[in-house]
Amino acid sequence: MTARTVLQPADITRALTRISHEILESNREWLDTVVLGIPTRGVVLAQRIGATMVSAADLPIAVGSLDVTMYRDDLARNPTRAPGRTAVPAGGIDGKLVILVDDVLYSGRTIRAALDALSAIGRPRYVRLATLVDRGHRELPIRPDFVGKNLPTTEGERINVRLLEIDGVEEVTIES
């Protein structure tokens, strides 16, 4: 397999900064915003987006994580998946704008599971989706509201997001 780097650290930072500002510009109810990352790398991205929003708007932005493992529709095929941690900020999500954050949007099945997981813990007023990479090939009618980079791929290619906090390196690669 050959891998080529498509996003360097500066590209990732720029994409997340743009996403953060787009969220702020599209939302006038910042105090009622909760940013929830989908484990594993979505949590790190959510923390970075939340921190950028706080520094740009000087407002408190609640950040947490939403594990979707038990809501996935592929558990029968992948039973070894270990549940992660859901950490909802103290104010909960009822009546709030929830920004779901994931690293790569592919089939849409993870986001469908996230919507089911959200409905199990509360009823947000709005739900928006932010993703670092949208690679296409949707199986469900799900579209991101905020995208760092559109990377059209073939079915045989794989997108790898590596983040400093988890992997010790910062890059996005495509393997073929």
NORWO-V779752 format. One record per residue. RES is the residue in one small letter. SS is DSSP state (H for helix, E for strand, - for the rest). OMEGA is omega in whole degrees, -180 to 180 (* if undefined). Layout:
<<RES;SS;OMEGA> <RES;SS;OMEGA>>
This chain:
<<m;-;176> <t;-;179> <a;E;174> <r;E;-179> <t;E;180> <v;E;175> <l;E;176> <q;-;179> <p;H;-179> <a;H;178> <d;H;180> <i;H;179> <t;H;179> <r;H;180> <a;H;-179> <l;H;177> <t;H;178> <r;H;178> <i;H;-179> <s;H;-179> <h;H;177> <e;H;177> <i;H;180> <l;H;-179> <e;H;-177> <s;H;-173> <n;-;178> <r;-;-177> <e;-;-173> <w;H;-178> <l;H;178> <d;H;-179> <t;E;175> <v;E;178> <v;E;-178> <l;E;178> <g;E;177> <i;-;-178> <p;-;9> <t;-;-173> <r;H;177> <g;H;179> <v;H;179> <v;H;179> <l;H;178> <a;H;179> <q;H;179> <r;H;179> <i;H;179> <g;H;180> <a;H;178> <t;H;178> <m;H;179> <v;H;-178> <s;H;-179> <a;H;-174> <a;H;-178> <d;-;178> <l;-;177> <p;-;177> <i;-;180> <a;E;-179> <v;E;179> <g;E;180> <s;E;-178> <l;-;177> <d;-;-176> <v;-;-172> <t;H;-174> <m;H;179> <y;H;-179> <r;-;179> <d;-;180> <d;-;-179> <l;-;179> <a;-;179> <r;-;-177> <n;-;-174> <p;-;-177> <t;-;-178> <r;-;180> <a;-;178> <p;-;177> <g;-;-175> <r;-;170> <t;-;180> <a;E;180> <v;-;179> <p;-;-173> <a;-;-179> <g;-;-179> <g;-;-178> <i;-;-177> <d;-;177> <g;-;-176> <k;-;170> <l;E;179> <v;E;174> <i;E;174> <l;E;-179> <v;E;175> <d;E;-178> <d;E;-177> <v;E;173> <l;E;-176> <y;-;-176> <s;-;-176> <g;-;-176> <r;H;177> <t;H;-180> <i;H;175> <r;H;177> <a;H;179> <a;H;178> <l;H;176> <d;H;179> <a;H;177> <l;H;-178> <s;H;178> <a;H;-177> <i;H;180> <g;-;-179> <r;-;178> <p;-;177> <r;-;177> <y;E;172> <v;E;177> <r;E;-177> <l;E;174> <a;E;179> <t;E;178> <l;E;-177> <v;E;171> <d;E;-176> <r;-;179> <g;-;178> <h;-;-179> <r;-;172> <e;-;180> <l;-;-178> <p;-;-179> <i;-;-178> <r;-;179> <p;-;176> <d;-;-177> <f;E;-176> <v;E;175> <g;E;-178> <k;E;171> <n;E;179> <l;-;178> <p;-;-177> <t;-;170> <t;-;180> <e;-;-177> <g;-;-180> <e;-;179> <r;E;175> <i;E;177> <n;E;174> <v;E;178> <r;E;-178> <l;-;-176> <l;H;-175> <e;H;-176> <i;H;-171> <d;H;-179> <g;-;178> <v;-;-176> <e;-;180> <e;E;170> <v;E;-179> <t;E;171> <i;E;175> <e;E;176> <s;-;*>>
